[in-house]
Amino acid sequence: MIKRGIKSKIKVKKQIFLIFGIFLMGILLLLNVSAVCCEKLKDDGYWCQPADSDDECDANYRIQDDAKTCKTVPYCHMTCVNENTGACGILSEGQCRSEGGIPYEEPMEEVPACQAGCCLAGQNAYFPFTANECKFFAGVHGINTDFREDITSYDACEELVAKVEVGACLISTETQKACKIKTNEECDESNLVNLAQEAEINVGILSGIELDFFPGELCTSPNVGSDCARTKNTICGEDGKVYYLDSCSNFANIYDESKYNDNNYWRYIYSPYDIEVCTVGPEGSAVCGNCNPVGNTVCRNEKDVSGLNAPSGDYVCGDLGCVYEGTHYHHLDSWCAGVGTALVGIEKNTSNLAISEKSREELKDQDTYNTPGSKYFKLTCAFGEVLLTQCSDYRNEICAEYAGEDENGVSYSSASCMRNSWPYCTSFTTKTQCENPKYLCKWVPGYRTNAEMPVVPEEDRREQQGSCVPLVPPGFDFWEGDTQGSLICAMGIVKEIALFETNIWRNRDNYDAWLTERNDGKFLHNRCFNGCYAIPGYGIEFDLDYENGEEKMYPEEIQCSEEGDGEIQGLQKCYNLPGCTDYQYLTEFYDESECQLFESGSMEQYHLSDRRGQYCHKDGKEDHWLTGEITGSSYSCTPGLGGAFPGGQTKEEKDEEKERDYPIYLTHNEWLDSITERARSMGDCGFKPNVDGDYSDENSEIITAIFQKMDQKGNVKRNVTAKQIIYKGDEKAQFKLEYIPDGEPIILPVEVEVHDCADNGGTCILIMGEETCETAEGSCPYGLTCCNVDAMMDEEDNEGGT
Amino acid sequence: MKRGKKAQLTIFIILAILIVAIVLFIFLFWPKLKPEYNETQTPYSFFEECIEDSIEEKIETISINGGDYEVNPGTALFYRGDYIKFLCYTRNYNELCHIQVLFLKNYFENQVSTTIHPEVEGCFDALIRTYEEQGYIVSVTEGGIETKILPENVQLTFNRKVTITKDGVTQEYEEFRIREESNLFGIIEIAENIVLWEEGVGEAFPEGYMAVDPYMKVELKTVGDVPNDDSHLYIITDRRTGEVFRFASRSLAAPPGYM
């Protein structure tokens, strides 16, 4: 329905255009790029680091030229084997040798010394271990080990250990019946010396010692018949549980006060997970020692735990929980905290670990959350202590959390510092890509970041007419001056050209009058025909209802026209339709040339332009445009709506020809909100308060305007005004910009741009469509071309121009 | 008369000050006033007593520095007045780190052996001097130092042979061995594993280690005193022994304003 673009030759009377822009202070930074990979740096001795030049490398080691990173340099990734311990890893060759290892070029999985298997060590098994690691482990722990290279998975290794029989190993002499809990392999003649030493039996009489193994039984079992007896003594196990001790200092079963007198409990070995064994809740217990460190309890001396007194022994299952700001957390629970305007309590979905829709909605408010200085923290309850981890600075990470219940119905919370994926955002060009839950980005309808196609076809506008910006604006070290943050903030700068016509009865230079007539300056609003939304006050009666959360909609999303009360003289009425807002009427009006906004009266009553499609093709000449005279809702260049059309065109076809692009924004406030949201979301950009509530410089976010006179060809004839600030930051205005009706001369602390077109005798002008100009030396603001105007004027005179 | 009383008072005050000073002197310096040697001490116990504090100090310093006794500031994170060694590092932003020390246990052991050397020499010199003062003829052979970090202790073996002779009686003492109770073995295993995570994914997850061993405290700090650094500082504390091991890593560091 909408035809994009306008043709190059436009006949207009007098035009004045304004250039509006939102400027954020910024200075570009030159980035250094590393060029070599040093196996070792000369000065600080780091291994395998990128460097700018060979000079930074230690000449005794290798240097790889043309490498921005060492990640792809083979000699930095050799397999290094420590033959003493059996450990394997990836290091550079020189580094490996310096650590006493042997380097191999082959990948680790192809180096025989690094082949992983299962290391059986007593009642435990370890995977993945190399053969040498297993051997080293045996030496270090003073136990026998068995390496099984045929076992190639953790589960298979676990299965092996499950088959290991554990039981009472009776070590008998004529006078003693000592006992130790061992595996059947450990309770073997070959291990007699160790067993005797452990049982404190004189090793001088080894010949008289007998060994008997009782699988699954404790040393206190009558069947074993050892000297060991049950006691009420307890001890902490390596697994954090409380165990009974027998009189021979052997670990017996889990401490359970109710089972002390249970003979079977002192006869057989019970697994802590056996149904017979008591369990402990997250609050802890003084009578059951089956603590669960993951479930908030661990073996602790009763002296260190208040409110729990063990009837037997010194140890209890103590509560490891913490109380933080009145909330009780369990051991290893974690939650989020923040400084300043960090949004505490960002919810994370357990299914896909993306943050919830509710939190995304909250985060969209870049003025309220994540302003400069705000930071995220993760707090973790560990052993009754709250540990603090700061998420990566500059909001490169945010903290998100989720709360759930474990299989026992015990509630828990888990937080994590999530990487802020903001750098991806500007690469997304569609709304769907942008709002992918995997990324922390948001879609701001309006300007696109792709300058090559600022306006997309109608069918794509909902998906593509907008910018993808960070949902959590990152922080920058803006106080440092020359930083990359300035570069990113500069992405928030936009420029807009508003074109309007005046007539000879108006004081065309009366910029001041125009500005002071913001609310009554309907003349300019009515006479505007391009970029009208950049003119203050434009469409003020039709603004989005921000207070009630109304969001921008596109015509195809609005259903009200179908329910309208019919057509009036061939025009469909947009207004007064059920369920629609003023903004929606306006949306329909701009979309449909045959849609009438008012039943009676003219547009001149409102701050709107009715020049929706004021230019049309000259009949039969698609490259020739005519200005139309407006009469009500018809234009002289499309005479006789409903009547005959030249060239056999249908009414719709004719309408299409007179339409301009559907405007990106419909009202000035919509434009203002969009560009400020877009700019402020880029990071610590624009006019924002920091964590202490102090605002940045009021000039850190400004909108400037310049009035220029154009001729009918669109060439700038002269500047009517100097560039002036018409909006700037205002601490009192709750994140809105302060409007300066009379304009303010630009005296900025930092020179944002320097353009030397005029210095070279050129003029910066807007080249529309396929127009060209003889270019002059020098630079211009974005969107304008430095042209040699004199040459153009000469050419125009020769052509007998307007 | 008045003058006499005044003089008496002055004497009392001086005496009181002297008594307090003597008491203080004894209280503060008594351990140092003890003789270095007593008759029941063997060269083993003499040496152990002499070197023990130094060993503890070396181990503690190396532990809190990340594996080096003296850290090169160029390879360290400056954190609250201390330099802490990077065990995994990359200069680049948004890149996984390269391991700087792979066999950390060996590295630590070598650091202890190397840095304790001057104190060991000092102790053997003291031993010679002390025994010679007692009329012994003393000889000490040269030998290396071997440090082993074992599951429940750190063991240092000094391969020296001390021979003392007095009144025609010669006694030989070989292999001076000292064990310090320690869980460094477990702590370093965690540190080595964290380094692998840093190298592999850019960050480790402290809760995992605390779930396996609740008595172990593993903290991750992301703030260095160096601005824009985005380095990771890990602090591993064994709540049972109070031992602390700290080290730094710089992996997948995100700069301000650019990724």
Interface residues (C-beta under 8 A of the other chain):
Chain A: L31 S34 D43 D44 G45 Y46 W47 C48 Q49 P50 A51 T69 C70 K71 C76 C80 N82 N84 T85 A87 G89 I90 L91 S92 Q95 C96 E99 G100 G101 V140 H141 E238 G240 P293 V294 V298 L320 H331 L332 S334 T380 A382 F383 E385 L387 T389 Q390 C391 S392 D393 Y394 N396 E397 C417 R419 W422 P423 P474 G475 F476 D477 T483 Q484 G485 S486 L487 I488 G683
Chain B: N72 G74 T75 F86 Y89 T90 R91 N92 E95 L96 H98 I99 Q100 V101 L102 F103 K105 N106 Y107 L150 P151 F185 L196 E199 P206 E207 M210 A211 D213 P214 Y215 K217 E219 L220 K221 T222 V223 P227 N228 D230 R239 A254 P255 P256 G257 Y258 M259
